[in-house]
Amino acid sequence: MAAHWVKTLRTLSRYDLTGAYRTYQPGDWFQANNQEMLELLSRGIIQTNTLDIKQNFAGQDLGVSARGGTVPVDSFTSYGLKVQFTDGFALPWERTALWNAKFAMTTEGIALGLIRVDGRDEEPTWEMAAMLADRDRMARDIGTDAEKARTLEVLGDLRLPVYETGILWVRRTEATEEVIQLWRAEVKAGADERHAFLRTIYTHRVMLCTLPADWIGQWTRG
């Protein structure tokens, strides 16, 4: 199981990796496994060791499939991540970040999302990870009337949380390849990508990890 050195930003009590219960003060460093690290990051309790995150990717088959915008290629390669400029709907690696680079996202944030879909260590074995677009926004609040009507027809309800499709983290499996292919076909046909994503994931079995809105840093969609 992968373990990472992290620094606590406030007083924290937890069981360490040996099972001992300890209290840490701000500035203390400790080791956390993938799942705990990502959960504490989402709550703003810890900072990560960038070098440790980079080492986690050594020799792994993973990268960033980017569409639009300007991509800091050097910062990704320094993490051991490959970069491919595509339409953003392909899975060329075992783990791929599908990123619409028109929207700002830190390299570290993208890297940490790829850890979330690492199938080697953690249970449950997530195949995809996606952030909520907003804490309160639902499918009924976005898109055209036609898109809402189509989603209602397919899923039977518009009281569904909306995912931020500008950044998705995906582990390549038969299920995710099918989901991404079907999602791509809908978007290419002119569908709203967020509605199309909902219609696809709710009608196909895939292990999706739902992350809080603005999971890593600020995310702004126009």
Biotite code that builds the C-alpha atoms (Angstrom):
import biotite.structure as struc

atoms = struc.array([
    struc.Atom([0.000, 0.000, 0.000], chain_id="A", res_id=1, res_name="MET", atom_name="CA", element="C"),
    struc.Atom([1.422, 3.374, -1.028], chain_id="A", res_id=2, res_name="ALA", atom_name="CA", element="C"),
    struc.Atom([2.214, 5.771, 1.818], chain_id="A", res_id=3, res_name="ALA", atom_name="CA", element="C"),
    struc.Atom([2.923, 9.490, 1.512], chain_id="A", res_id=4, res_name="HIS", atom_name="CA", element="C"),
    struc.Atom([4.547, 12.033, 3.789], chain_id="A", res_id=5, res_name="TRP", atom_name="CA", element="C"),
    struc.Atom([2.088, 14.838, 4.582], chain_id="A", res_id=6, res_name="VAL", atom_name="CA", element="C"),
    struc.Atom([2.096, 17.825, 6.928], chain_id="A", res_id=7, res_name="LYS", atom_name="CA", element="C"),
    struc.Atom([-0.860, 18.655, 9.149], chain_id="A", res_id=8, res_name="THR", atom_name="CA", element="C"),
    struc.Atom([-2.126, 22.241, 9.147], chain_id="A", res_id=9, res_name="LEU", atom_name="CA", element="C"),
    struc.Atom([-4.098, 21.886, 12.381], chain_id="A", res_id=10, res_name="ARG", atom_name="CA", element="C"),
    struc.Atom([-4.321, 19.602, 15.389], chain_id="A", res_id=11, res_name="THR", atom_name="CA", element="C"),
    struc.Atom([-5.268, 16.122, 14.246], chain_id="A", res_id=12, res_name="LEU", atom_name="CA", element="C"),
    struc.Atom([-5.832, 12.829, 16.086], chain_id="A", res_id=13, res_name="SER", atom_name="CA", element="C"),
    struc.Atom([-5.670, 9.626, 14.079], chain_id="A", res_id=14, res_name="ARG", atom_name="CA", element="C"),
    struc.Atom([-4.521, 6.030, 13.988], chain_id="A", res_id=15, res_name="TYR", atom_name="CA", element="C"),
    struc.Atom([-1.115, 5.826, 12.310], chain_id="A", res_id=16, res_name="ASP", atom_name="CA", element="C"),
    struc.Atom([-0.123, 3.095, 9.873], chain_id="A", res_id=17, res_name="LEU", atom_name="CA", element="C"),
    struc.Atom([0.984, 0.836, 12.749], chain_id="A", res_id=18, res_name="THR", atom_name="CA", element="C"),
    struc.Atom([-2.418, 1.134, 14.457], chain_id="A", res_id=19, res_name="GLY", atom_name="CA", element="C"),
    struc.Atom([-1.265, 3.457, 17.262], chain_id="A", res_id=20, res_name="ALA", atom_name="CA", element="C"),
    struc.Atom([-3.554, 6.388, 18.133], chain_id="A", res_id=21, res_name="TYR", atom_name="CA", element="C"),
    struc.Atom([-1.626, 9.668, 18.039], chain_id="A", res_id=22, res_name="ARG", atom_name="CA", element="C"),
    struc.Atom([-2.261, 13.405, 18.113], chain_id="A", res_id=23, res_name="THR", atom_name="CA", element="C"),
    struc.Atom([-0.377, 15.670, 15.718], chain_id="A", res_id=24, res_name="TYR", atom_name="CA", element="C"),
    struc.Atom([0.139, 19.411, 16.025], chain_id="A", res_id=25, res_name="GLN", atom_name="CA", element="C"),
    struc.Atom([0.277, 21.920, 13.140], chain_id="A", res_id=26, res_name="PRO", atom_name="CA", element="C"),
    struc.Atom([3.549, 21.452, 11.274], chain_id="A", res_id=27, res_name="GLY", atom_name="CA", element="C"),
    struc.Atom([3.954, 17.779, 12.206], chain_id="A", res_id=28, res_name="ASP", atom_name="CA", element="C"),
    struc.Atom([4.699, 15.331, 9.402], chain_id="A", res_id=29, res_name="TRP", atom_name="CA", element="C"),
    struc.Atom([3.297, 11.801, 9.204], chain_id="A", res_id=30, res_name="PHE", atom_name="CA", element="C"),
    struc.Atom([2.715, 9.054, 6.676], chain_id="A", res_id=31, res_name="GLN", atom_name="CA", element="C"),
    struc.Atom([-0.754, 8.432, 5.249], chain_id="A", res_id=32, res_name="ALA", atom_name="CA", element="C"),
    struc.Atom([-2.019, 5.943, 2.702], chain_id="A", res_id=33, res_name="ASN", atom_name="CA", element="C"),
    struc.Atom([-3.686, 7.078, -0.525], chain_id="A", res_id=34, res_name="ASN", atom_name="CA", element="C"),
    struc.Atom([-7.265, 7.088, 0.710], chain_id="A", res_id=35, res_name="GLN", atom_name="CA", element="C"),
    struc.Atom([-6.558, 8.939, 3.947], chain_id="A", res_id=36, res_name="GLU", atom_name="CA", element="C"),
    struc.Atom([-4.318, 11.491, 2.244], chain_id="A", res_id=37, res_name="MET", atom_name="CA", element="C"),
    struc.Atom([-6.931, 12.362, -0.358], chain_id="A", res_id=38, res_name="LEU", atom_name="CA", element="C"),
    struc.Atom([-9.696, 12.586, 2.235], chain_id="A", res_id=39, res_name="GLU", atom_name="CA", element="C"),
    struc.Atom([-7.629, 14.924, 4.469], chain_id="A", res_id=40, res_name="LEU", atom_name="CA", element="C"),
    struc.Atom([-6.657, 17.043, 1.458], chain_id="A", res_id=41, res_name="LEU", atom_name="CA", element="C"),
    struc.Atom([-10.314, 17.477, 0.515], chain_id="A", res_id=42, res_name="SER", atom_name="CA", element="C"),
    struc.Atom([-10.952, 18.871, 4.023], chain_id="A", res_id=43, res_name="ARG", atom_name="CA", element="C"),
    struc.Atom([-7.953, 21.229, 3.925], chain_id="A", res_id=44, res_name="GLY", atom_name="CA", element="C"),
    struc.Atom([-6.281, 19.549, 6.896], chain_id="A", res_id=45, res_name="ILE", atom_name="CA", element="C"),
    struc.Atom([-2.915, 18.659, 5.347], chain_id="A", res_id=46, res_name="ILE", atom_name="CA", element="C"),
    struc.Atom([-0.351, 19.647, 2.762], chain_id="A", res_id=47, res_name="GLN", atom_name="CA", element="C"),
    struc.Atom([1.414, 17.137, 0.560], chain_id="A", res_id=48, res_name="THR", atom_name="CA", element="C"),
    struc.Atom([5.065, 16.488, -0.091], chain_id="A", res_id=49, res_name="ASN", atom_name="CA", element="C"),
    struc.Atom([5.385, 17.204, -3.817], chain_id="A", res_id=50, res_name="THR", atom_name="CA", element="C"),
    struc.Atom([8.492, 15.063, -4.212], chain_id="A", res_id=51, res_name="LEU", atom_name="CA", element="C"),
    struc.Atom([6.703, 12.102, -2.647], chain_id="A", res_id=52, res_name="ASP", atom_name="CA", element="C"),
    struc.Atom([3.779, 12.479, -5.059], chain_id="A", res_id=53, res_name="ILE", atom_name="CA", element="C"),
    struc.Atom([6.178, 12.529, -8.005], chain_id="A", res_id=54, res_name="LYS", atom_name="CA", element="C"),
    struc.Atom([7.892, 9.364, -6.816], chain_id="A", res_id=55, res_name="GLN", atom_name="CA", element="C"),
    struc.Atom([4.513, 7.621, -6.619], chain_id="A", res_id=56, res_name="ASN", atom_name="CA", element="C"),
    struc.Atom([4.222, 7.822, -10.424], chain_id="A", res_id=57, res_name="PHE", atom_name="CA", element="C"),
    struc.Atom([7.668, 6.448, -11.283], chain_id="A", res_id=58, res_name="ALA", atom_name="CA", element="C"),
    struc.Atom([7.335, 3.850, -14.025], chain_id="A", res_id=59, res_name="GLY", atom_name="CA", element="C"),
    struc.Atom([3.530, 3.986, -14.098], chain_id="A", res_id=60, res_name="GLN", atom_name="CA", element="C"),
    struc.Atom([1.453, 4.126, -17.273], chain_id="A", res_id=61, res_name="ASP", atom_name="CA", element="C"),
    struc.Atom([-0.484, 7.359, -16.830], chain_id="A", res_id=62, res_name="LEU", atom_name="CA", element="C"),
    struc.Atom([-0.878, 10.805, -18.316], chain_id="A", res_id=63, res_name="GLY", atom_name="CA", element="C"),
    struc.Atom([-3.020, 13.806, -19.197], chain_id="A", res_id=64, res_name="VAL", atom_name="CA", element="C"),
    struc.Atom([-5.271, 13.987, -22.236], chain_id="A", res_id=65, res_name="SER", atom_name="CA", element="C"),
    struc.Atom([-5.765, 17.728, -22.720], chain_id="A", res_id=66, res_name="ALA", atom_name="CA", element="C"),
    struc.Atom([-8.129, 19.717, -24.880], chain_id="A", res_id=67, res_name="ARG", atom_name="CA", element="C"),
    struc.Atom([-8.096, 23.466, -25.465], chain_id="A", res_id=68, res_name="GLY", atom_name="CA", element="C"),
    struc.Atom([-6.205, 26.134, -23.541], chain_id="A", res_id=69, res_name="GLY", atom_name="CA", element="C"),
    struc.Atom([-2.519, 26.219, -22.659], chain_id="A", res_id=70, res_name="THR", atom_name="CA", element="C"),
    struc.Atom([-0.958, 23.160, -21.043], chain_id="A", res_id=71, res_name="VAL", atom_name="CA", element="C"),
    struc.Atom([2.161, 23.363, -18.817], chain_id="A", res_id=72, res_name="PRO", atom_name="CA", element="C"),
    struc.Atom([3.823, 20.322, -20.394], chain_id="A", res_id=73, res_name="VAL", atom_name="CA", element="C"),
    struc.Atom([7.074, 20.623, -18.431], chain_id="A", res_id=74, res_name="ASP", atom_name="CA", element="C"),
    struc.Atom([5.282, 20.594, -15.072], chain_id="A", res_id=75, res_name="SER", atom_name="CA", element="C"),
    struc.Atom([3.477, 17.392, -15.996], chain_id="A", res_id=76, res_name="PHE", atom_name="CA", element="C"),
    struc.Atom([6.557, 15.603, -17.288], chain_id="A", res_id=77, res_name="THR", atom_name="CA", element="C"),
    struc.Atom([8.362, 16.521, -14.063], chain_id="A", res_id=78, res_name="SER", atom_name="CA", element="C"),
    struc.Atom([5.734, 14.406, -12.279], chain_id="A", res_id=79, res_name="TYR", atom_name="CA", element="C"),
    struc.Atom([6.335, 11.514, -14.647], chain_id="A", res_id=80, res_name="GLY", atom_name="CA", element="C"),
    struc.Atom([3.069, 12.207, -16.500], chain_id="A", res_id=81, res_name="LEU", atom_name="CA", element="C"),
    struc.Atom([2.782, 11.990, -20.261], chain_id="A", res_id=82, res_name="LYS", atom_name="CA", element="C"),
    struc.Atom([0.754, 14.622, -22.131], chain_id="A", res_id=83, res_name="VAL", atom_name="CA", element="C"),
    struc.Atom([-1.390, 14.163, -25.207], chain_id="A", res_id=84, res_name="GLN", atom_name="CA", element="C"),
    struc.Atom([-3.374, 16.862, -27.019], chain_id="A", res_id=85, res_name="PHE", atom_name="CA", element="C"),
    struc.Atom([-6.663, 15.334, -28.185], chain_id="A", res_id=86, res_name="THR", atom_name="CA", element="C"),
    struc.Atom([-10.381, 16.014, -28.130], chain_id="A", res_id=87, res_name="ASP", atom_name="CA", element="C"),
    struc.Atom([-10.241, 14.911, -24.491], chain_id="A", res_id=88, res_name="GLY", atom_name="CA", element="C"),
    struc.Atom([-12.316, 11.756, -24.878], chain_id="A", res_id=89, res_name="PHE", atom_name="CA", element="C"),
    struc.Atom([-9.698, 9.000, -25.113], chain_id="A", res_id=90, res_name="ALA", atom_name="CA", element="C"),
    struc.Atom([-7.936, 6.741, -22.603], chain_id="A", res_id=91, res_name="LEU", atom_name="CA", element="C"),
    struc.Atom([-4.419, 6.224, -23.992], chain_id="A", res_id=92, res_name="PRO", atom_name="CA", element="C"),
    struc.Atom([-2.962, 5.149, -20.634], chain_id="A", res_id=93, res_name="TRP", atom_name="CA", element="C"),
    struc.Atom([-3.887, 2.863, -17.773], chain_id="A", res_id=94, res_name="GLU", atom_name="CA", element="C"),
    struc.Atom([-4.826, 5.991, -15.805], chain_id="A", res_id=95, res_name="ARG", atom_name="CA", element="C"),
    struc.Atom([-5.761, 9.165, -17.682], chain_id="A", res_id=96, res_name="THR", atom_name="CA", element="C"),
    struc.Atom([-6.765, 12.655, -16.591], chain_id="A", res_id=97, res_name="ALA", atom_name="CA", element="C"),
    struc.Atom([-9.253, 14.065, -19.109], chain_id="A", res_id=98, res_name="LEU", atom_name="CA", element="C"),
    struc.Atom([-8.772, 17.807, -18.795], chain_id="A", res_id=99, res_name="TRP", atom_name="CA", element="C"),
    struc.Atom([-10.345, 20.775, -20.550], chain_id="A", res_id=100, res_name="ASN", atom_name="CA", element="C"),
    struc.Atom([-7.362, 23.108, -20.177], chain_id="A", res_id=101, res_name="ALA", atom_name="CA", element="C"),
    struc.Atom([-9.517, 26.215, -20.622], chain_id="A", res_id=102, res_name="LYS", atom_name="CA", element="C"),
    struc.Atom([-10.145, 25.857, -16.903], chain_id="A", res_id=103, res_name="PHE", atom_name="CA", element="C"),
    struc.Atom([-7.334, 26.384, -14.408], chain_id="A", res_id=104, res_name="ALA", atom_name="CA", element="C"),
    struc.Atom([-6.132, 23.361, -12.472], chain_id="A", res_id=105, res_name="MET", atom_name="CA", element="C"),
    struc.Atom([-2.841, 22.834, -10.686], chain_id="A", res_id=106, res_name="THR", atom_name="CA", element="C"),
    struc.Atom([-0.500, 20.088, -11.824], chain_id="A", res_id=107, res_name="THR", atom_name="CA", element="C"),
    struc.Atom([-0.538, 18.695, -8.304], chain_id="A", res_id=108, res_name="GLU", atom_name="CA", element="C"),
    struc.Atom([-4.330, 18.600, -8.287], chain_id="A", res_id=109, res_name="GLY", atom_name="CA", element="C"),
    struc.Atom([-4.421, 16.622, -11.513], chain_id="A", res_id=110, res_name="ILE", atom_name="CA", element="C"),
    struc.Atom([-1.736, 14.277, -10.201], chain_id="A", res_id=111, res_name="ALA", atom_name="CA", element="C"),
    struc.Atom([-3.605, 13.643, -6.944], chain_id="A", res_id=112, res_name="LEU", atom_name="CA", element="C"),
    struc.Atom([-6.753, 12.748, -8.846], chain_id="A", res_id=113, res_name="GLY", atom_name="CA", element="C"),
    struc.Atom([-4.841, 10.042, -10.686], chain_id="A", res_id=114, res_name="LEU", atom_name="CA", element="C"),
    struc.Atom([-3.914, 8.533, -7.330], chain_id="A", res_id=115, res_name="ILE", atom_name="CA", element="C"),
    struc.Atom([-7.640, 8.322, -6.549], chain_id="A", res_id=116, res_name="ARG", atom_name="CA", element="C"),
    struc.Atom([-8.167, 5.858, -9.417], chain_id="A", res_id=117, res_name="VAL", atom_name="CA", element="C"),
    struc.Atom([-5.106, 3.736, -8.695], chain_id="A", res_id=118, res_name="ASP", atom_name="CA", element="C"),
    struc.Atom([-6.453, 0.201, -8.754], chain_id="A", res_id=119, res_name="GLY", atom_name="CA", element="C"),
    struc.Atom([-3.440, -1.384, -7.061], chain_id="A", res_id=120, res_name="ARG", atom_name="CA", element="C"),
    struc.Atom([-3.945, -0.533, -3.403], chain_id="A", res_id=121, res_name="ASP", atom_name="CA", element="C"),
    struc.Atom([-7.281, 0.729, -2.179], chain_id="A", res_id=122, res_name="GLU", atom_name="CA", element="C"),
    struc.Atom([-10.769, -0.688, -1.716], chain_id="A", res_id=123, res_name="GLU", atom_name="CA", element="C"),
    struc.Atom([-13.181, 0.029, -3.230], chain_id="A", res_id=124, res_name="PRO", atom_name="CA", element="C"),
    struc.Atom([-11.363, 0.014, -6.554], chain_id="A", res_id=125, res_name="THR", atom_name="CA", element="C"),
    struc.Atom([-12.515, 3.234, -8.185], chain_id="A", res_id=126, res_name="TRP", atom_name="CA", element="C"),
    struc.Atom([-12.606, 3.275, -11.985], chain_id="A", res_id=127, res_name="GLU", atom_name="CA", element="C"),
    struc.Atom([-13.418, 6.976, -12.319], chain_id="A", res_id=128, res_name="MET", atom_name="CA", element="C"),
    struc.Atom([-13.319, 10.082, -10.153], chain_id="A", res_id=129, res_name="ALA", atom_name="CA", element="C"),
    struc.Atom([-15.199, 13.319, -10.780], chain_id="A", res_id=130, res_name="ALA", atom_name="CA", element="C"),
    struc.Atom([-15.846, 16.492, -8.804], chain_id="A", res_id=131, res_name="MET", atom_name="CA", element="C"),
    struc.Atom([-19.304, 17.881, -8.251], chain_id="A", res_id=132, res_name="LEU", atom_name="CA", element="C"),
    struc.Atom([-19.768, 21.039, -10.305], chain_id="A", res_id=133, res_name="ALA", atom_name="CA", element="C"),
    struc.Atom([-21.428, 22.811, -7.383], chain_id="A", res_id=134, res_name="ASP", atom_name="CA", element="C"),
    struc.Atom([-22.663, 21.933, -3.914], chain_id="A", res_id=135, res_name="ARG", atom_name="CA", element="C"),
    struc.Atom([-26.288, 22.735, -4.748], chain_id="A", res_id=136, res_name="ASP", atom_name="CA", element="C"),
    struc.Atom([-26.638, 22.721, -8.543], chain_id="A", res_id=137, res_name="ARG", atom_name="CA", element="C"),
    struc.Atom([-28.718, 19.936, -10.084], chain_id="A", res_id=138, res_name="MET", atom_name="CA", element="C"),
    struc.Atom([-29.439, 18.790, -13.622], chain_id="A", res_id=139, res_name="ALA", atom_name="CA", element="C"),
    struc.Atom([-32.632, 20.871, -13.615], chain_id="A", res_id=140, res_name="ARG", atom_name="CA", element="C"),
    struc.Atom([-30.484, 24.015, -13.211], chain_id="A", res_id=141, res_name="ASP", atom_name="CA", element="C"),
    struc.Atom([-28.248, 23.679, -16.285], chain_id="A", res_id=142, res_name="ILE", atom_name="CA", element="C"),
    struc.Atom([-28.565, 23.267, -20.030], chain_id="A", res_id=143, res_name="GLY", atom_name="CA", element="C"),
    struc.Atom([-31.328, 23.918, -22.506], chain_id="A", res_id=144, res_name="THR", atom_name="CA", element="C"),
    struc.Atom([-34.919, 22.813, -22.142], chain_id="A", res_id=145, res_name="ASP", atom_name="CA", element="C"),
    struc.Atom([-34.234, 20.172, -24.786], chain_id="A", res_id=146, res_name="ALA", atom_name="CA", element="C"),
    struc.Atom([-31.300, 18.754, -22.822], chain_id="A", res_id=147, res_name="GLU", atom_name="CA", element="C"),
    struc.Atom([-33.309, 18.701, -19.613], chain_id="A", res_id=148, res_name="LYS", atom_name="CA", element="C"),
    struc.Atom([-36.163, 16.940, -21.375], chain_id="A", res_id=149, res_name="ALA", atom_name="CA", element="C"),
    struc.Atom([-33.835, 14.294, -22.774], chain_id="A", res_id=150, res_name="ARG", atom_name="CA", element="C"),
    struc.Atom([-32.212, 13.658, -19.390], chain_id="A", res_id=151, res_name="THR", atom_name="CA", element="C"),
    struc.Atom([-35.648, 13.441, -17.766], chain_id="A", res_id=152, res_name="LEU", atom_name="CA", element="C"),
    struc.Atom([-36.762, 10.930, -20.399], chain_id="A", res_id=153, res_name="GLU", atom_name="CA", element="C"),
    struc.Atom([-33.655, 8.747, -19.952], chain_id="A", res_id=154, res_name="VAL", atom_name="CA", element="C"),
    struc.Atom([-33.208, 8.967, -16.181], chain_id="A", res_id=155, res_name="LEU", atom_name="CA", element="C"),
    struc.Atom([-36.668, 9.864, -14.935], chain_id="A", res_id=156, res_name="GLY", atom_name="CA", element="C"),
    struc.Atom([-35.486, 12.691, -12.660], chain_id="A", res_id=157, res_name="ASP", atom_name="CA", element="C"),
    struc.Atom([-33.653, 16.020, -12.865], chain_id="A", res_id=158, res_name="LEU", atom_name="CA", element="C"),
    struc.Atom([-32.858, 16.173, -9.156], chain_id="A", res_id=159, res_name="ARG", atom_name="CA", element="C"),
    struc.Atom([-29.398, 14.777, -9.822], chain_id="A", res_id=160, res_name="LEU", atom_name="CA", element="C"),
    struc.Atom([-26.037, 16.310, -8.854], chain_id="A", res_id=161, res_name="PRO", atom_name="CA", element="C"),
    struc.Atom([-24.048, 17.757, -11.728], chain_id="A", res_id=162, res_name="VAL", atom_name="CA", element="C"),
    struc.Atom([-20.457, 16.657, -12.291], chain_id="A", res_id=163, res_name="TYR", atom_name="CA", element="C"),
    struc.Atom([-17.651, 18.923, -13.485], chain_id="A", res_id=164, res_name="GLU", atom_name="CA", element="C"),
    struc.Atom([-16.736, 17.295, -16.791], chain_id="A", res_id=165, res_name="THR", atom_name="CA", element="C"),
    struc.Atom([-13.847, 19.677, -17.423], chain_id="A", res_id=166, res_name="GLY", atom_name="CA", element="C"),
    struc.Atom([-11.630, 17.349, -15.341], chain_id="A", res_id=167, res_name="ILE", atom_name="CA", element="C"),
    struc.Atom([-12.162, 13.613, -14.956], chain_id="A", res_id=168, res_name="LEU", atom_name="CA", element="C"),
    struc.Atom([-9.780, 10.955, -13.702], chain_id="A", res_id=169, res_name="TRP", atom_name="CA", element="C"),
    struc.Atom([-10.250, 7.553, -15.320], chain_id="A", res_id=170, res_name="VAL", atom_name="CA", element="C"),
    struc.Atom([-8.696, 4.117, -14.981], chain_id="A", res_id=171, res_name="ARG", atom_name="CA", element="C"),
    struc.Atom([-8.968, 2.193, -18.234], chain_id="A", res_id=172, res_name="ARG", atom_name="CA", element="C"),
    struc.Atom([-11.312, -0.782, -17.921], chain_id="A", res_id=173, res_name="THR", atom_name="CA", element="C"),
    struc.Atom([-13.937, -2.282, -20.215], chain_id="A", res_id=174, res_name="GLU", atom_name="CA", element="C"),
    struc.Atom([-16.596, -0.319, -18.350], chain_id="A", res_id=175, res_name="ALA", atom_name="CA", element="C"),
    struc.Atom([-14.838, 3.053, -18.525], chain_id="A", res_id=176, res_name="THR", atom_name="CA", element="C"),
    struc.Atom([-13.889, 2.632, -22.175], chain_id="A", res_id=177, res_name="GLU", atom_name="CA", element="C"),
    struc.Atom([-17.557, 2.081, -22.983], chain_id="A", res_id=178, res_name="GLU", atom_name="CA", element="C"),
    struc.Atom([-18.674, 5.049, -20.864], chain_id="A", res_id=179, res_name="VAL", atom_name="CA", element="C"),
    struc.Atom([-16.146, 7.437, -22.407], chain_id="A", res_id=180, res_name="ILE", atom_name="CA", element="C"),
    struc.Atom([-16.926, 6.256, -25.930], chain_id="A", res_id=181, res_name="GLN", atom_name="CA", element="C"),
    struc.Atom([-20.671, 6.759, -25.471], chain_id="A", res_id=182, res_name="LEU", atom_name="CA", element="C"),
    struc.Atom([-20.170, 10.122, -23.753], chain_id="A", res_id=183, res_name="TRP", atom_name="CA", element="C"),
    struc.Atom([-17.908, 11.275, -26.592], chain_id="A", res_id=184, res_name="ARG", atom_name="CA", element="C"),
    struc.Atom([-20.495, 10.242, -29.197], chain_id="A", res_id=185, res_name="ALA", atom_name="CA", element="C"),
    struc.Atom([-23.200, 12.295, -27.489], chain_id="A", res_id=186, res_name="GLU", atom_name="CA", element="C"),
    struc.Atom([-20.995, 15.376, -27.161], chain_id="A", res_id=187, res_name="VAL", atom_name="CA", element="C"),
    struc.Atom([-19.829, 15.106, -30.772], chain_id="A", res_id=188, res_name="LYS", atom_name="CA", element="C"),
    struc.Atom([-23.486, 14.992, -31.801], chain_id="A", res_id=189, res_name="ALA", atom_name="CA", element="C"),
    struc.Atom([-24.023, 18.348, -30.071], chain_id="A", res_id=190, res_name="GLY", atom_name="CA", element="C"),
    struc.Atom([-25.210, 17.355, -26.600], chain_id="A", res_id=191, res_name="ALA", atom_name="CA", element="C"),
    struc.Atom([-24.403, 19.352, -23.476], chain_id="A", res_id=192, res_name="ASP", atom_name="CA", element="C"),
    struc.Atom([-21.417, 17.471, -22.068], chain_id="A", res_id=193, res_name="GLU", atom_name="CA", element="C"),
    struc.Atom([-22.591, 17.608, -18.455], chain_id="A", res_id=194, res_name="ARG", atom_name="CA", element="C"),
    struc.Atom([-26.049, 16.282, -19.263], chain_id="A", res_id=195, res_name="HIS", atom_name="CA", element="C"),
    struc.Atom([-24.530, 13.672, -21.583], chain_id="A", res_id=196, res_name="ALA", atom_name="CA", element="C"),
    struc.Atom([-22.176, 12.556, -18.812], chain_id="A", res_id=197, res_name="PHE", atom_name="CA", element="C"),
    struc.Atom([-25.088, 12.081, -16.405], chain_id="A", res_id=198, res_name="LEU", atom_name="CA", element="C"),
    struc.Atom([-27.071, 10.095, -18.953], chain_id="A", res_id=199, res_name="ARG", atom_name="CA", element="C"),
    struc.Atom([-24.070, 7.866, -19.580], chain_id="A", res_id=200, res_name="THR", atom_name="CA", element="C"),
    struc.Atom([-22.898, 7.132, -16.037], chain_id="A", res_id=201, res_name="ILE", atom_name="CA", element="C"),
    struc.Atom([-26.394, 6.534, -14.676], chain_id="A", res_id=202, res_name="TYR", atom_name="CA", element="C"),
    struc.Atom([-27.202, 3.986, -17.375], chain_id="A", res_id=203, res_name="THR", atom_name="CA", element="C"),
    struc.Atom([-23.912, 2.050, -17.233], chain_id="A", res_id=204, res_name="HIS", atom_name="CA", element="C"),
    struc.Atom([-22.264, 0.262, -14.342], chain_id="A", res_id=205, res_name="ARG", atom_name="CA", element="C"),
    struc.Atom([-19.016, 2.011, -13.422], chain_id="A", res_id=206, res_name="VAL", atom_name="CA", element="C"),
    struc.Atom([-17.293, 2.548, -10.064], chain_id="A", res_id=207, res_name="MET", atom_name="CA", element="C"),
    struc.Atom([-17.368, 6.351, -9.834], chain_id="A", res_id=208, res_name="LEU", atom_name="CA", element="C"),
    struc.Atom([-15.828, 8.223, -6.897], chain_id="A", res_id=209, res_name="CYS", atom_name="CA", element="C"),
    struc.Atom([-17.730, 11.478, -6.303], chain_id="A", res_id=210, res_name="THR", atom_name="CA", element="C"),
    struc.Atom([-15.406, 14.227, -5.069], chain_id="A", res_id=211, res_name="LEU", atom_name="CA", element="C"),
    struc.Atom([-16.546, 17.480, -3.420], chain_id="A", res_id=212, res_name="PRO", atom_name="CA", element="C"),
    struc.Atom([-16.843, 20.631, -5.508], chain_id="A", res_id=213, res_name="ALA", atom_name="CA", element="C"),
    struc.Atom([-13.463, 22.415, -5.704], chain_id="A", res_id=214, res_name="ASP", atom_name="CA", element="C"),
    struc.Atom([-11.842, 19.247, -4.366], chain_id="A", res_id=215, res_name="TRP", atom_name="CA", element="C"),
    struc.Atom([-8.311, 20.468, -5.047], chain_id="A", res_id=216, res_name="ILE", atom_name="CA", element="C"),
    struc.Atom([-8.087, 24.263, -5.271], chain_id="A", res_id=217, res_name="GLY", atom_name="CA", element="C"),
    struc.Atom([-10.482, 26.670, -6.917], chain_id="A", res_id=218, res_name="GLN", atom_name="CA", element="C"),
    struc.Atom([-12.195, 25.600, -10.107], chain_id="A", res_id=219, res_name="TRP", atom_name="CA", element="C"),
    struc.Atom([-14.099, 28.103, -12.213], chain_id="A", res_id=220, res_name="THR", atom_name="CA", element="C"),
    struc.Atom([-16.281, 27.261, -15.183], chain_id="A", res_id=221, res_name="ARG", atom_name="CA", element="C"),
    struc.Atom([-17.486, 29.986, -17.448], chain_id="A", res_id=222, res_name="GLY", atom_name="CA", element="C"),
])
